[in-house]
Every structure is written in C-alpha cells, then in structure tokens.
Amino acid sequence: MAARAPWPETARPNPAWLVRARPTSLARRAAEFLCVLALLMAPWPRLGQAFCETFCWTANTLGLERQLDAGLAIRLEAARDGDLGPQRTHPEWHALLRVENPGNARVTRLGFNTRSTAYVPASAFIALLVATRAWRRPKARLGILAGSLLVVAFSALALGLSCTRFLALPRVGALEIPRELQRLLDTLFMAWIVPPGMAYATPLLAAALMLSLSRKPTTGRAELGSGSSPV
C-alpha cells in the first residue's frame, strides 16, 4: 500500500480552531476584566454624586417626573446630606423618589440605590466588553447594543418596580393596584432586584448575549492555512 502523502503546509489543520481558548488567554482576559472593574469601582472623588445626579436627570427627562391623576407630583432627585440615616452605606449614590401633595404640602420619599442597580452592572459589563474584545467581532454593533440594552433594562426594571410598589403603599396612595398584581411585583422585586448577586449576574447574561449575537456565522468548513486564533 502506498504511503499517505503528508499534509501540505497550507492545508494543515489549524490547532487554534481546535482549542478556542487557551489557558494563557483565559488568564490574561480574566486579569484585564479584574483590572478594568477595579478601576471603575474605585472610590473616585464625587463619582457617586455625579452618577446619581445624571441618573436622576435621565429618569426625569424620560418621563418619571410627572403629575399623577391623584394630584400628586413625583420626581427623582439626588439625596443630600442628612436625607438618609447613618446606617445607609454609600449615601452619595442614593436617589430619592419624592412624592409631593400640593394640597397639603406633604412630602413622602423613597431611597433608591443607583450604585447596586445601575453603576455596578454597567461597570461589570464594560469590563467584560474590554476583556472579550467584543468590538473586533464580525457583528460587534448588534451584540454590544443588545448587551447594553439588557443592562439598561435591569436598571429600569429596578427603578420601575421600586416606584410602583412605593406609590401603591396606603400611606402614599398614589396608585391602586390589584392584590394579585402587587404580589407579582413583590415576587419580581425580591427575586431579581434584592439579591446582591444580580448586579453581577445581569452583566454576565448581557455579555453572553453580546458574544452570541456578534460571533462569526459557522459555514461547516474548517478554516485552513491561517495560524492566527479567532478573537
């Protein structure tokens, strides 16, 4: 039997496609993720106050600030010194949902932590984006847009559930919600917003969605000849 001819140099199988993620590459990307996250989470001066004020302005501009049918005026504003008790951590990151009754000048307020519901998820997602080099992928715009919208949706859901549950309280009396719907809102709030891990689970899901939508379509053929590994 004739000996089988060796593989031509240009047609040898590319081992980089057989091992998509090498240990050194995983370690490097994990280190980049931790470095970027640590940089974003560092206690920079006035960062919390600036982010909280921007968050409140955005929410009010998009329609949160309004006059309800019950005659109550609602607005989201950054907390000031003395607005929160001493037991609150990171007071500079807290916003206040202000509900005012113009008839008797009564004001009711609810604290909202913008750090755990908005800044931390966004920072983790940015760190994952940098570590995975998502902008180099074939459909980067679609993937990054979808991942970003998922992170924003989590923050919007946290704010929306907090506001709705607060406005439905008897002492506020701004909304009337059926008991079944109120139980559903309470369940969603306790399951998706209260657990501290959701601030990191959400950006992980967003990054998985980003990488899934931005990956190169499979054609059923192995790419030969190139010695470079996919990014």
C-alpha atoms as an extended CHARMM CRD file, in Angstrom:
* protein
*
       231  EXT
         1         1  MET       CA              0.0000000000        0.0000000000        0.0000000000  PROA      1               0.0000000000
         2         2  ALA       CA              1.3390000000        3.4210000000       -0.9310000000  PROA      2               0.0000000000
         3         3  ALA       CA              2.2680000000        5.7210000000        1.9090000000  PROA      3               0.0000000000
         4         4  ARG       CA             -0.1290000000        8.5990000000        2.5090000000  PROA      4               0.0000000000
         5         5  ALA       CA              1.2190000000       11.9250000000        1.3760000000  PROA      5               0.0000000000
         6         6  PRO       CA              1.8890000000       14.3980000000        4.1860000000  PROA      6               0.0000000000
         7         7  TRP       CA             -0.3400000000       17.4080000000        4.6720000000  PROA      7               0.0000000000
         8         8  PRO       CA              0.6750000000       20.3950000000        2.5590000000  PROA      8               0.0000000000
         9         9  GLU       CA              1.8850000000       23.2640000000        4.6690000000  PROA      9               0.0000000000
        10        10  THR       CA             -1.0070000000       25.4720000000        3.5720000000  PROA      10              0.0000000000
        11        11  ALA       CA             -3.6130000000       22.8040000000        4.2670000000  PROA      11              0.0000000000
        12        12  ARG       CA             -2.6090000000       21.6500000000        7.7180000000  PROA      12              0.0000000000
        13        13  PRO       CA             -5.4590000000       21.7810000000       10.2710000000  PROA      13              0.0000000000
        14        14  ASN       CA             -5.1900000000       24.8470000000       12.4110000000  PROA      14              0.0000000000
        15        15  PRO       CA             -4.8390000000       23.7440000000       16.0540000000  PROA      15              0.0000000000
        16        16  ALA       CA             -6.0420000000       27.1470000000       17.2140000000  PROA      16              0.0000000000
        17        17  TRP       CA             -9.5250000000       26.2690000000       15.9490000000  PROA      17              0.0000000000
        18        18  LEU       CA             -9.4410000000       23.0220000000       17.9440000000  PROA      18              0.0000000000
        19        19  VAL       CA             -8.6310000000       24.8380000000       21.1540000000  PROA      19              0.0000000000
        20        20  ARG       CA            -10.5600000000       28.0820000000       21.0330000000  PROA      20              0.0000000000
        21        21  ALA       CA             -9.4990000000       29.4100000000       24.4030000000  PROA      21              0.0000000000
        22        22  ARG       CA             -6.0130000000       28.6600000000       25.6980000000  PROA      22              0.0000000000
        23        23  PRO       CA             -5.3000000000       28.8350000000       29.4390000000  PROA      23              0.0000000000
        24        24  THR       CA             -2.9320000000       31.7580000000       28.9960000000  PROA      24              0.0000000000
        25        25  SER       CA             -5.5480000000       33.6500000000       27.0150000000  PROA      25              0.0000000000
        26        26  LEU       CA             -8.2060000000       32.9980000000       29.6520000000  PROA      26              0.0000000000
        27        27  ALA       CA             -5.8700000000       34.1580000000       32.4230000000  PROA      27              0.0000000000
        28        28  ARG       CA             -4.9670000000       37.3090000000       30.5100000000  PROA      28              0.0000000000
        29        29  ARG       CA             -8.5800000000       38.1970000000       29.8310000000  PROA      29              0.0000000000
        30        30  ALA       CA             -9.5800000000       37.4770000000       33.4260000000  PROA      30              0.0000000000
        31        31  ALA       CA             -6.7880000000       39.7960000000       34.6060000000  PROA      31              0.0000000000
        32        32  GLU       CA             -7.9500000000       42.5110000000       32.2010000000  PROA      32              0.0000000000
        33        33  PHE       CA            -11.5200000000       42.1320000000       33.4390000000  PROA      33              0.0000000000
        34        34  LEU       CA            -10.4440000000       42.4920000000       37.0820000000  PROA      34              0.0000000000
        35        35  CYS       CA             -8.2210000000       45.4820000000       36.3350000000  PROA      35              0.0000000000
        36        36  VAL       CA            -10.9060000000       47.3860000000       34.4140000000  PROA      36              0.0000000000
        37        37  LEU       CA            -13.5480000000       46.5500000000       37.0200000000  PROA      37              0.0000000000
        38        38  ALA       CA            -11.2660000000       47.6610000000       39.8540000000  PROA      38              0.0000000000
        39        39  LEU       CA            -10.5560000000       50.9090000000       38.0080000000  PROA      39              0.0000000000
        40        40  LEU       CA            -14.2540000000       51.6260000000       37.5090000000  PROA      40              0.0000000000
        41        41  MET       CA            -15.2180000000       50.6260000000       41.0560000000  PROA      41              0.0000000000
        42        42  ALA       CA            -12.5060000000       52.6940000000       42.7340000000  PROA      42              0.0000000000
        43        43  PRO       CA            -13.8450000000       55.4020000000       45.0890000000  PROA      43              0.0000000000
        44        44  TRP       CA            -13.1060000000       58.3450000000       42.8320000000  PROA      44              0.0000000000
        45        45  PRO       CA            -13.9770000000       61.7490000000       44.3380000000  PROA      45              0.0000000000
        46        46  ARG       CA            -17.5560000000       62.8900000000       43.5910000000  PROA      46              0.0000000000
        47        47  LEU       CA            -18.1510000000       59.9130000000       41.2950000000  PROA      47              0.0000000000
        48        48  GLY       CA            -21.2010000000       58.7020000000       43.2010000000  PROA      48              0.0000000000
        49        49  GLN       CA            -22.7830000000       62.1400000000       43.3580000000  PROA      49              0.0000000000
        50        50  ALA       CA            -22.1550000000       62.8340000000       39.6780000000  PROA      50              0.0000000000
        51        51  PHE       CA            -23.5520000000       59.4590000000       38.5990000000  PROA      51              0.0000000000
        52        52  CYS       CA            -26.5900000000       59.7870000000       40.8550000000  PROA      52              0.0000000000
        53        53  GLU       CA            -27.4090000000       63.2610000000       39.5350000000  PROA      53              0.0000000000
        54        54  THR       CA            -27.0320000000       62.0460000000       35.9420000000  PROA      54              0.0000000000
        55        55  PHE       CA            -29.2460000000       59.0430000000       36.6700000000  PROA      55              0.0000000000
        56        56  CYS       CA            -31.9580000000       61.2570000000       38.1810000000  PROA      56              0.0000000000
        57        57  TRP       CA            -31.8280000000       63.7420000000       35.3060000000  PROA      57              0.0000000000
        58        58  THR       CA            -32.1190000000       60.9340000000       32.7520000000  PROA      58              0.0000000000
        59        59  ALA       CA            -35.0520000000       59.2980000000       34.5390000000  PROA      59              0.0000000000
        60        60  ASN       CA            -36.9080000000       62.6020000000       34.9230000000  PROA      60              0.0000000000
        61        61  THR       CA            -36.2670000000       63.5500000000       31.3060000000  PROA      61              0.0000000000
        62        62  LEU       CA            -37.5920000000       60.2110000000       30.0820000000  PROA      62              0.0000000000
        63        63  GLY       CA            -40.8960000000       60.7360000000       31.8750000000  PROA      63              0.0000000000
        64        64  LEU       CA            -40.5850000000       59.8570000000       35.5440000000  PROA      64              0.0000000000
        65        65  GLU       CA            -41.1850000000       63.4360000000       36.6450000000  PROA      65              0.0000000000
        66        66  ARG       CA            -44.8990000000       63.9670000000       36.2350000000  PROA      66              0.0000000000
        67        67  GLN       CA            -48.2170000000       64.9040000000       37.8140000000  PROA      67              0.0000000000
        68        68  LEU       CA            -50.3460000000       61.8900000000       38.6680000000  PROA      68              0.0000000000
        69        69  ASP       CA            -54.1180000000       61.6830000000       38.3360000000  PROA      69              0.0000000000
        70        70  ALA       CA            -54.3830000000       61.6880000000       42.1310000000  PROA      70              0.0000000000
        71        71  GLY       CA            -52.8910000000       65.1750000000       42.1080000000  PROA      71              0.0000000000
        72        72  LEU       CA            -49.5170000000       64.0730000000       43.4190000000  PROA      72              0.0000000000
        73        73  ALA       CA            -46.2640000000       65.2520000000       41.8450000000  PROA      73              0.0000000000
        74        74  ILE       CA            -43.3780000000       62.7870000000       41.6400000000  PROA      74              0.0000000000
        75        75  ARG       CA            -39.7560000000       63.4690000000       40.9040000000  PROA      75              0.0000000000
        76        76  LEU       CA            -36.4160000000       61.6650000000       41.3210000000  PROA      76              0.0000000000
        77        77  GLU       CA            -33.6380000000       63.6980000000       42.8980000000  PROA      77              0.0000000000
        78        78  ALA       CA            -30.2140000000       63.0560000000       44.3750000000  PROA      78              0.0000000000
        79        79  ALA       CA            -30.0870000000       62.6620000000       48.1360000000  PROA      79              0.0000000000
        80        80  ARG       CA            -28.4450000000       65.4170000000       50.1420000000  PROA      80              0.0000000000
        81        81  ASP       CA            -26.5760000000       65.3400000000       53.4280000000  PROA      81              0.0000000000
        82        82  GLY       CA            -28.9600000000       64.4200000000       56.2170000000  PROA      82              0.0000000000
        83        83  ASP       CA            -31.6500000000       62.9230000000       53.9630000000  PROA      83              0.0000000000
        84        84  LEU       CA            -30.6240000000       59.3630000000       54.7770000000  PROA      84              0.0000000000
        85        85  GLY       CA            -29.9480000000       57.6960000000       58.0790000000  PROA      85              0.0000000000
        86        86  PRO       CA            -26.3920000000       56.9560000000       59.2380000000  PROA      86              0.0000000000
        87        87  GLN       CA            -26.9090000000       53.2340000000       58.6550000000  PROA      87              0.0000000000
        88        88  ARG       CA            -27.0330000000       53.6850000000       54.8800000000  PROA      88              0.0000000000
        89        89  THR       CA            -23.8540000000       52.7180000000       53.0400000000  PROA      89              0.0000000000
        90        90  HSD       CA            -22.6890000000       54.8260000000       50.0850000000  PROA      90              0.0000000000
        91        91  PRO       CA            -25.1830000000       57.6680000000       50.7700000000  PROA      91              0.0000000000
        92        92  GLU       CA            -23.8000000000       59.6940000000       47.8520000000  PROA      92              0.0000000000
        93        93  TRP       CA            -25.1090000000       57.0220000000       45.4690000000  PROA      93              0.0000000000
        94        94  HSD       CA            -28.7020000000       57.2140000000       46.6950000000  PROA      94              0.0000000000
        95        95  ALA       CA            -31.5180000000       58.9390000000       44.8620000000  PROA      95              0.0000000000
        96        96  LEU       CA            -34.8480000000       59.8950000000       46.4190000000  PROA      96              0.0000000000
        97        97  LEU       CA            -38.2270000000       59.4030000000       44.8070000000  PROA      97              0.0000000000
        98        98  ARG       CA            -40.0930000000       62.4690000000       46.0020000000  PROA      98              0.0000000000
        99        99  VAL       CA            -43.9050000000       62.3460000000       46.1000000000  PROA      99              0.0000000000
       100       100  GLU       CA            -45.4990000000       65.6900000000       46.9760000000  PROA      100             0.0000000000
       101       101  ASN       CA            -49.1330000000       66.5230000000       47.6160000000  PROA      101             0.0000000000
       102       102  PRO       CA            -49.6150000000       70.1680000000       46.5360000000  PROA      102             0.0000000000
       103       103  GLY       CA            -52.8260000000       70.3820000000       48.5580000000  PROA      103             0.0000000000
       104       104  ASN       CA            -51.3010000000       69.9180000000       51.9980000000  PROA      104             0.0000000000
       105       105  ALA       CA            -47.5850000000       70.2040000000       51.0950000000  PROA      105             0.0000000000
       106       106  ARG       CA            -46.9900000000       66.6900000000       52.4110000000  PROA      106             0.0000000000
       107       107  VAL       CA            -43.8640000000       65.0260000000       51.0020000000  PROA      107             0.0000000000
       108       108  THR       CA            -43.1130000000       61.2930000000       51.0640000000  PROA      108             0.0000000000
       109       109  ARG       CA            -39.7530000000       59.9780000000       49.9070000000  PROA      109             0.0000000000
       110       110  LEU       CA            -38.1990000000       56.6340000000       48.9850000000  PROA      110             0.0000000000
       111       111  GLY       CA            -34.4680000000       55.9350000000       48.8270000000  PROA      111             0.0000000000
       112       112  PHE       CA            -33.0690000000       54.2370000000       45.7190000000  PROA      112             0.0000000000
       113       113  ASN       CA            -29.5030000000       52.9300000000       45.4610000000  PROA      113             0.0000000000
       114       114  THR       CA            -28.1590000000       53.7860000000       42.0000000000  PROA      114             0.0000000000
       115       115  ARG       CA            -24.8370000000       52.0650000000       42.7020000000  PROA      115             0.0000000000
       116       116  SER       CA            -26.0950000000       48.4830000000       43.0430000000  PROA      116             0.0000000000
       117       117  THR       CA            -28.8720000000       48.7910000000       40.4680000000  PROA      117             0.0000000000
       118       118  ALA       CA            -27.1470000000       50.7830000000       37.7220000000  PROA      118             0.0000000000
       119       119  TYR       CA            -23.4590000000       51.5900000000       38.1830000000  PROA      119             0.0000000000
       120       120  VAL       CA            -22.1870000000       48.1550000000       39.2380000000  PROA      120             0.0000000000
       121       121  PRO       CA            -23.9670000000       46.2610000000       36.4020000000  PROA      121             0.0000000000
       122       122  ALA       CA            -22.7990000000       48.8180000000       33.8490000000  PROA      122             0.0000000000
       123       123  SER       CA            -19.2030000000       48.7060000000       35.1380000000  PROA      123             0.0000000000
       124       124  ALA       CA            -19.1040000000       44.8950000000       35.0710000000  PROA      124             0.0000000000
       125       125  PHE       CA            -20.4920000000       44.8560000000       31.5370000000  PROA      125             0.0000000000
       126       126  ILE       CA            -17.8940000000       47.3830000000       30.3470000000  PROA      126             0.0000000000
       127       127  ALA       CA            -15.1200000000       45.3130000000       31.9450000000  PROA      127             0.0000000000
       128       128  LEU       CA            -16.4040000000       42.1800000000       30.1950000000  PROA      128             0.0000000000
       129       129  LEU       CA            -16.6260000000       44.0650000000       26.9050000000  PROA      129             0.0000000000
       130       130  VAL       CA            -12.9840000000       45.1470000000       27.1880000000  PROA      130             0.0000000000
       131       131  ALA       CA            -11.7640000000       41.6990000000       28.2580000000  PROA      131             0.0000000000
       132       132  THR       CA            -13.5230000000       39.9050000000       25.3910000000  PROA      132             0.0000000000
       133       133  ARG       CA            -12.5890000000       42.4870000000       22.7260000000  PROA      133             0.0000000000
       134       134  ALA       CA            -16.1930000000       42.3900000000       21.5650000000  PROA      134             0.0000000000
       135       135  TRP       CA            -15.7430000000       45.3380000000       19.1950000000  PROA      135             0.0000000000
       136       136  ARG       CA            -13.4510000000       43.1960000000       16.9940000000  PROA      136             0.0000000000
       137       137  ARG       CA            -16.1040000000       40.5700000000       16.3180000000  PROA      137             0.0000000000
       138       138  PRO       CA            -17.9800000000       40.3950000000       12.9840000000  PROA      138             0.0000000000
       139       139  LYS       CA            -21.3380000000       41.6710000000       14.3120000000  PROA      139             0.0000000000
       140       140  ALA       CA            -19.9940000000       43.8250000000       17.1160000000  PROA      140             0.0000000000
       141       141  ARG       CA            -22.5930000000       46.5920000000       16.8910000000  PROA      141             0.0000000000
       142       142  LEU       CA            -25.5420000000       44.2410000000       17.1950000000  PROA      142             0.0000000000
       143       143  GLY       CA            -24.0050000000       42.3080000000       20.0920000000  PROA      143             0.0000000000
       144       144  ILE       CA            -22.8980000000       45.3710000000       22.0550000000  PROA      144             0.0000000000
       145       145  LEU       CA            -26.2570000000       47.0630000000       21.5300000000  PROA      145             0.0000000000
       146       146  ALA       CA            -28.2040000000       44.0230000000       22.7130000000  PROA      146             0.0000000000
       147       147  GLY       CA            -25.9930000000       43.5500000000       25.7760000000  PROA      147             0.0000000000
       148       148  SER       CA            -26.2060000000       47.2270000000       26.6920000000  PROA      148             0.0000000000
       149       149  LEU       CA            -29.9940000000       47.2040000000       26.3920000000  PROA      149             0.0000000000
       150       150  LEU       CA            -30.1960000000       44.2210000000       28.7340000000  PROA      150             0.0000000000
       151       151  VAL       CA            -28.1590000000       46.0570000000       31.3780000000  PROA      151             0.0000000000
       152       152  VAL       CA            -30.2840000000       49.1860000000       30.9770000000  PROA      152             0.0000000000
       153       153  ALA       CA            -33.4410000000       47.0760000000       31.1840000000  PROA      153             0.0000000000
       154       154  PHE       CA            -32.3100000000       45.6840000000       34.5430000000  PROA      154             0.0000000000
       155       155  SER       CA            -31.7960000000       49.2000000000       35.9290000000  PROA      155             0.0000000000
       156       156  ALA       CA            -35.1130000000       50.3760000000       34.5040000000  PROA      156             0.0000000000
       157       157  LEU       CA            -36.8850000000       47.3540000000       35.9870000000  PROA      157             0.0000000000
       158       158  ALA       CA            -35.3430000000       48.0170000000       39.3920000000  PROA      158             0.0000000000
       159       159  LEU       CA            -36.4520000000       51.6550000000       39.3220000000  PROA      159             0.0000000000
       160       160  GLY       CA            -39.8880000000       50.8530000000       37.9150000000  PROA      160             0.0000000000
       161       161  LEU       CA            -40.6440000000       48.1450000000       40.4800000000  PROA      161             0.0000000000
       162       162  SER       CA            -39.3960000000       50.2980000000       43.3490000000  PROA      162             0.0000000000
       163       163  CYS       CA            -41.5160000000       53.2670000000       42.2840000000  PROA      163             0.0000000000
       164       164  THR       CA            -44.6430000000       51.2240000000       41.6130000000  PROA      164             0.0000000000
       165       165  ARG       CA            -44.5070000000       49.3720000000       44.9380000000  PROA      165             0.0000000000
       166       166  PHE       CA            -43.8700000000       52.6330000000       46.7950000000  PROA      166             0.0000000000
       167       167  LEU       CA            -46.6570000000       54.5620000000       45.0940000000  PROA      167             0.0000000000
       168       168  ALA       CA            -49.1080000000       51.7510000000       45.8840000000  PROA      168             0.0000000000
       169       169  LEU       CA            -48.4820000000       51.9360000000       49.6370000000  PROA      169             0.0000000000
       170       170  PRO       CA            -51.5310000000       53.0750000000       51.6600000000  PROA      170             0.0000000000
       171       171  ARG       CA            -49.5740000000       55.9380000000       53.2450000000  PROA      171             0.0000000000
       172       172  VAL       CA            -48.7500000000       57.2630000000       49.7620000000  PROA      172             0.0000000000
       173       173  GLY       CA            -51.9980000000       56.4430000000       47.9830000000  PROA      173             0.0000000000
       174       174  ALA       CA            -50.8280000000       57.4050000000       44.5090000000  PROA      174             0.0000000000
       175       175  LEU       CA            -51.7410000000       54.1290000000       42.7650000000  PROA      175             0.0000000000
       176       176  GLU       CA            -54.3360000000       51.4260000000       43.1990000000  PROA      176             0.0000000000
       177       177  ILE       CA            -53.0210000000       48.0080000000       42.2020000000  PROA      177             0.0000000000
       178       178  PRO       CA            -54.9260000000       44.7080000000       42.3900000000  PROA      178             0.0000000000
       179       179  ARG       CA            -53.6650000000       42.4260000000       45.1230000000  PROA      179             0.0000000000
       180       180  GLU       CA            -52.6260000000       39.7120000000       42.6540000000  PROA      180             0.0000000000
       181       181  LEU       CA            -50.5640000000       42.1710000000       40.6320000000  PROA      181             0.0000000000
       182       182  GLN       CA            -48.9840000000       43.5710000000       43.7720000000  PROA      182             0.0000000000
       183       183  ARG       CA            -47.9180000000       40.0740000000       44.8290000000  PROA      183             0.0000000000
       184       184  LEU       CA            -46.4060000000       39.5100000000       41.4100000000  PROA      184             0.0000000000
       185       185  LEU       CA            -44.4700000000       42.7800000000       41.6160000000  PROA      185             0.0000000000
       186       186  ASP       CA            -43.2360000000       41.8960000000       45.0980000000  PROA      186             0.0000000000
       187       187  THR       CA            -42.0640000000       38.4840000000       43.8740000000  PROA      187             0.0000000000
       188       188  LEU       CA            -40.2020000000       40.0000000000       40.9290000000  PROA      188             0.0000000000
       189       189  PHE       CA            -38.6010000000       42.6070000000       43.1550000000  PROA      189             0.0000000000
       190       190  MET       CA            -37.4420000000       40.0910000000       45.7660000000  PROA      190             0.0000000000
       191       191  ALA       CA            -36.1670000000       37.6190000000       43.1470000000  PROA      191             0.0000000000
       192       192  TRP       CA            -34.4680000000       39.8960000000       40.6060000000  PROA      192             0.0000000000
       193       193  ILE       CA            -33.5640000000       43.1400000000       42.3720000000  PROA      193             0.0000000000
       194       194  VAL       CA            -32.9100000000       42.4650000000       46.0680000000  PROA      194             0.0000000000
       195       195  PRO       CA            -30.2400000000       39.7050000000       45.7500000000  PROA      195             0.0000000000
       196       196  PRO       CA            -26.8090000000       41.4130000000       45.5930000000  PROA      196             0.0000000000
       197       197  GLY       CA            -25.5720000000       38.8490000000       43.0770000000  PROA      197             0.0000000000
       198       198  MET       CA            -27.9650000000       40.1060000000       40.4170000000  PROA      198             0.0000000000
       199       199  ALA       CA            -25.7650000000       43.1810000000       39.9690000000  PROA      199             0.0000000000
       200       200  TYR       CA            -23.1370000000       40.8100000000       38.5280000000  PROA      200             0.0000000000
       201       201  ALA       CA            -25.3870000000       38.0950000000       37.0880000000  PROA      201             0.0000000000
       202       202  THR       CA            -27.0890000000       40.6060000000       34.8010000000  PROA      202             0.0000000000
       203       203  PRO       CA            -23.8920000000       41.8130000000       33.0700000000  PROA      203             0.0000000000
       204       204  LEU       CA            -22.7800000000       38.1830000000       32.7010000000  PROA      204             0.0000000000
       205       205  LEU       CA            -26.0210000000       37.3930000000       30.8850000000  PROA      205             0.0000000000
       206       206  ALA       CA            -25.6100000000       40.5650000000       28.8500000000  PROA      206             0.0000000000
       207       207  ALA       CA            -22.0500000000       39.5930000000       27.8830000000  PROA      207             0.0000000000
       208       208  ALA       CA            -23.1960000000       36.0990000000       26.8920000000  PROA      208             0.0000000000
       209       209  LEU       CA            -25.8990000000       37.6390000000       24.7120000000  PROA      209             0.0000000000
       210       210  MET       CA            -23.3810000000       40.0730000000       23.2180000000  PROA      210             0.0000000000
       211       211  LEU       CA            -20.9070000000       37.3330000000       22.3150000000  PROA      211             0.0000000000
       212       212  SER       CA            -23.6420000000       35.0710000000       20.9680000000  PROA      212             0.0000000000
       213       213  LEU       CA            -25.0480000000       37.7060000000       18.6200000000  PROA      213             0.0000000000
       214       214  SER       CA            -21.6710000000       39.0270000000       17.4710000000  PROA      214             0.0000000000
       215       215  ARG       CA            -19.9840000000       35.7100000000       16.7170000000  PROA      215             0.0000000000
       216       216  LYS       CA            -18.9560000000       34.7320000000       13.2030000000  PROA      216             0.0000000000
       217       217  PRO       CA            -21.5690000000       32.5250000000       11.4650000000  PROA      217             0.0000000000
       218       218  THR       CA            -20.4740000000       28.9020000000       11.0890000000  PROA      218             0.0000000000
       219       219  THR       CA            -20.1400000000       27.6690000000        7.4970000000  PROA      219             0.0000000000
       220       220  GLY       CA            -19.4510000000       23.9980000000        8.2410000000  PROA      220             0.0000000000
       221       221  ARG       CA            -15.8560000000       24.2320000000        6.9460000000  PROA      221             0.0000000000
       222       222  ALA       CA            -12.6940000000       24.4070000000        8.9520000000  PROA      222             0.0000000000
       223       223  GLU       CA            -10.5850000000       27.4160000000        8.1520000000  PROA      223             0.0000000000
       224       224  LEU       CA             -7.1570000000       26.2670000000        6.9760000000  PROA      224             0.0000000000
       225       225  GLY       CA             -3.8060000000       27.8580000000        6.4560000000  PROA      225             0.0000000000
       226       226  SER       CA             -4.0120000000       30.6690000000        8.9610000000  PROA      226             0.0000000000
       227       227  GLY       CA             -2.0330000000       30.3960000000       12.1480000000  PROA      227             0.0000000000
       228       228  SER       CA             -3.9190000000       33.1160000000       13.9940000000  PROA      228             0.0000000000
       229       229  SER       CA             -6.5540000000       32.2880000000       16.5560000000  PROA      229             0.0000000000
       230       230  PRO       CA            -10.0060000000       33.8470000000       16.4760000000  PROA      230             0.0000000000
       231       231  VAL       CA            -10.6780000000       36.7720000000       18.7660000000  PROA      231             0.0000000000
